[in-house]
């Protein structure tokens, strides 16, 4: 075979390889040969935990007060519903709050994070104000959700947006990218978009249904207050107390600046928790005790979890990376303190799981006695997630969400 013939063959193989890139890498080019209504997402590799990135795009204008309160109260239930998947997924959640031009803000973006206390803190700061003039800037909100959020690049991740609002989008703003183009970008990046309509405005219904169709997601409607299940249980007070005790097992490390920043975040979250009713804290405890919830409890630079997982060798950490009084202790005593915290965390986690299971059983009976909750926000989110995560290798058993 002469040199010219070899060169021609190599050139042909190169062209073929380039042409196959969009099929081999869903982040490169437009996914092809995907059935209508589906997003082409390969399942996670063996031994890897599946990934869920969920962003809520939430209308925060005046008419949305009931739904915003429901989101504040139910964020931990939603997280627990996601955490019930098998294998237990890694969960990050984010938020895009939106209004309209001329209001206090058009959008506020909270990036994806496993730290759901930070998410709850962000939600606590939201108030339903502004609006009142019909359409809102839904296009900007979706654009920010797709393009300003740090979506996971892992193959097989379940990446999903839940658009929640009661008013249609402004499609008359000159120069603004409109949702058909934005949803095409989302599709090419493997992001589904579900549309949840609050209330029954006909003009919104048509737009939301089209957004769900173009976003390869689901459309569903809830009442203006979200129709979320809100039932107090005999287990709430105990779980709320255990939630606080679990927080006390954390030890943060790093530079003084990093530790100060982390403690400031914890204090902000603490103020929100202090104002939260017992059922909310009970839901938080249940999630934190789950396999998926460990990442939220530890969040970042948390010594007990990172020593236990082998990510950090306590003996190799300089004293100035440790908080007082741990830094002043000899190495063996430092190790004993961390081990004691780990043992306490394990004990609390077991107790929380037992109580959370009893609480879940109580709630199921209450919901059944009330005739079910098919139209609730809880149930409809669960139904959408259960179907959509199959392609990501996550299985949800049963027919009911976490309440």
N, C-alpha and C positions, 0 to 999 in steps of 0.2 A: 504494500500500500504506500503510495507516494505522499510527500509532505502536503501537497495541495489537497488531496482527498481527506487526510486526517484533519486539516484545518476546517474543511467544510463540515465534517461530522461534528467536530467540537463546537462550531458555531451553531449548528442545529440543536445540539443538546442544550446549549446555553439559552437559546430562545425558548425551548420547551420548559426549562426550569423556571424562567422568568414568568412565563404564562401560567404556571401552576401556583405561583406565590399566593394569589388571593384564595385558592382552595385550601392551601396548607396553613395559612396564618390569617385568622379572622380579623386581625387588626390591620391587615394590609389589603387595600382595595375593597371592592364591594363584594360581600358574600354572594355566592351564586348557587343555583340549584336548591334554593331553600323553599319549601312549600309555603304558600300564602298563609299568613297569620302565625308563622313560626320564626324564631330567631335561631340562626345556626350557631350553637354553642356546644363544644365538645365537653364531655364529662371530665372531672378531675382525674389525674393519674392515680394509680393504686397507691394507697398509703397516705395520700394528701387529703386534708380536710377541705370540703367544699367551701366556697366563698360567697357571701351575700353582701352586696353593696346596695343599700336602699336609701333613696333620697325622697323626702316629702316636699312637694312644691305646694305651698299652702297660702291661699288667699287670706290676707289679714285685714280686710276692710271691715267696716262697721257691722255688716250683716252676718259676719262669720263668728261672732262671739261664742255661741254654743259649741261649734265644732272645735274652735281653738281650745276651749276648756276641756273638751273631750280628749283632744290630743295631749294636753298636759297630764290628764288623769290616766290615760291609757298607753302612754309610750312604753311602759315596762311590760304591759300585756302583749303589745305588738311584738316587742323584742322576744318575749317568752314563746310566742307563737312561732316566730322564725327559728328560735333555738331548739324547738321540738323536732326538727328535721334529723334524719339519720343518713349518713354520719353527721354528728353535731357540727354545724357550720361555723366558720369564722364570720362574725357579723360586724359590719360597720354601718352607721347611719348618718345621714346628713340632712340639711334643711335649706330650702330657699323660700323665704317669706316674701310675698309680693303684694303690691297695691297698684297704683297707677301714677302716671305723670301728674304732677301738681300736688300729690300727697307728701307726707313726711319723707317717704322713700319710695323708690320703685321696687327694688329688691334688696334683701339682706341675705347673705350666703353664709351658711355654717358648713364647713367642709366635712367630708366623711371621716369618722373616727370610731374606734371601738369603745371610746369613753362615753357611755350613754348618760352619765351624770352631767357631762358638758352639754349634751343634747337637751336634757331636761332643763338645765339652767337657761339655755337659749330660748326654749319654749316658754319658760316662766316669764321672760321679759317681753313676750309678745302681747299686745293689746289690740283688740278689734276696733280700728278707727279708720276714718277716711272713706273713700268710695262714695257710693250713693248716686253715681251718675251712669250706672249701667255697666258697660264693658270695662275690663281691667287690662293691665299690660301683661297678659298671659304669655305673649310671644317672648318678651324679655325674660320672664321667669323661666320658661322652658329653655331658652338659649343659655342662661346662666347655669341651669341644672346640667345641661349636656357639656358645656364648654368651660365652666369655671370650677367644676368639681374634680377632685383627684381620683377618678375612677380606677379601679384595679385593672392591671393589664394582664393578669393571669388568664390562661386559657381555661375555659370552663366556668368562670365566675358568673353567678347570677346577678346581673346588674339591672336595677329596676327603679323607675320613677313612679311615684304616686302623685298625680296632679289632683288637688282637692280645692274645689271652689264652687261658687254659685252664679257667677256672671261670665258671659262670653268674652272672648279676646277682642281687643282693639285691633282691627285689621286695616286701619286707615292711617297709621303713623308712617309718614314718608321715610324711606330709607331703612326701616326696621325689618330685620329678617323675620319671615312669617313661619308659622309652625310646620307647614308641609316640608319646607327645606330643613328645618331644625330636626324634625322627626326622621328625615332621611339620614341626617348625620348620626342620630342616635342608633338607627338600624345598622348602619355600617360599623358602629363601634360595639354592637351587641347589647345595646341598652333597650329594654322594654319600657313602654310608657303606658300606665294604667290611668284612666280618667274617672274620678269619683265626683259625681255631681251632688251638691247639697241643695235641697229644695227641689222645685219642679218647674223652673223657668224653661219654657219651650225652646227659646233661642239658645240657651246654654246646652240643652240636651243634644241638639243636632251637632254643635261644634264638638262637644265632649265625645260623642260617639265617633266622629270622624278622627279626632285625636287618638282615641283608643285603637281604631282600625289601622291608621297609619303607623302607630307606635307598636303594633303587634301585641297589644295588651288587651285588657278587659275594661268595659264600661259598666259602672253600676251607680245606683242612686241611693242616697241616704237622706233622712230628714235633716232639717237645717241644723239641728243640734248634734248630728252625727249618729244618732240611734245606737250609741254604744251601750253595752251591758254594764250597769253600775250597781252592784249588790254588795253590801257589807257582809262580812262573815265573822263567826266567833274566833277565827284564827288570826285576824288582821293585827290586833294589838301585839300579840306575841311575835309575829313575823316582823312587824315594824321595829320592835325592840332589838330583835336579832340582826336586822339590817344595820342598825347603828353599831352593834357590837362587832359585826364583820368589818366595818370600816376601821375599827380600832386595831385590827391586826396588820394594817399597812405600815410599811416603813419606806420612805422615799430617800433615794440616794442621788448623787450627782454633785455638781458644783453648787456653791451656796446660792448663786443666782437661779440655777435650775430648780433647786429645792424650794426656794422662796416663791418662784412662779407656780410650782405645783401646789404648794400649800395655799396660795391665793386662790387657785382654781377650786381646791377642796373646800375652802371657806365659803366661796360663792355658792357652790353646790350645797353646802351645809345649811345656808340660809334658806335655800329653796326647800330642802327636806324638812327643815324646822316648821315651815308653813304648810307642808303637805299633810293631808289626812292619812290615817292609818292604812286604809285600803291601797293607796298609792305606794306607800312604803312596803306593804306586804307584797305587792307585785314586784317591786324592786328586789326584795330579798329572794324571791323565787327565781328571778332571772339570774342574779349574781351567783346563786348556788348551782346553776346549770353549767355544763361543760363549756357552752358558748359564752356564758357570762363571766368566766374567769378573767377574760381580757378586759372587760369593763371595770372590774374591781381593781385590777392592777394598773390598767391603762398604760402608763409609761414610767420607767425608772422606779419600779416598786421592787424592793429588795427581796421580800419573802418569796414571791412567785419566781423571780429570776434566779435566785439561788436554788430553789427546789427544782426548777426545770433544767439547771445546768448552764444557763445562759451567762451567769455571773459566778465567778469564784470569789467568795467573800474574803479569803486570805490575800487576794491580790489587789483588793480595792484600797487605795490610799486613805488615810484617816480623814483627809479634808473632803473626801467624797461621801462621808458618812455624817448623819445628824448626831447632835448631842442628845443623850449621853452615850450613845453607842460608840462614838469615835474615841472616847476616853477609856474604853474597856480593853483589856488584853484580848488577843485573838480568840482564845478558847471561850471566853465569856461572851464575846460577840456572837460566836457560832451558836452558843446555847440560847441567847436571846432570840435569834432568828428561828431556830428550831422550835422554841416554845411558841412563837407567833404562828408558825406553820401548823403545829399541832392544834392550837386553838382554832385556827381557821378551818381545819379539817373537821373538828368537832362541831363547830357552828354550822358548817355546810351540811353535814349529815342531819342535824336537827332541823334546819330550814327545809331540806328536801322532804322530810317526813311530814312536817306541818303543811308545806305547800301542796303535797299530794292530797292530804285531807281537805285542804281548802278547795282544791280543784274538784274533788268529788262532791263537796257541799254545793259548789256553784253549778255543777252540771245538774244536780237534782232540782235546784231552784229554777234554773232556766227551763228545764223540761216541765216543771210544774206550771210555769207561766206560759206554756205553749210553744216554747222554742224561741230562737232568735235569728231566724233565717234572713231577715232584712237588716240586721245590725251591721255596723261598721266592722266589728270584730269578725263576724262570720264571712262577710263578703271579701275582706282582705285575705282571710285564711283560704277561701275557695280559690281565689286567683293565684296565690302563692303555691298552693298544693299542685296545681296543674303546671304552672310555669317553671317550677324548679326541677321537674322531672328531667329535662334536658341537661341540667347541671349536676345530675347524679344525686339529688337529694330526695328522700322519700318522707312523706308525712302520713302517719297512720291515723286512723280515726276520722271523724267527720266534724269535730268541734275545735275551735281555737282555745287559746288560754284567755281566761277572763280576769 
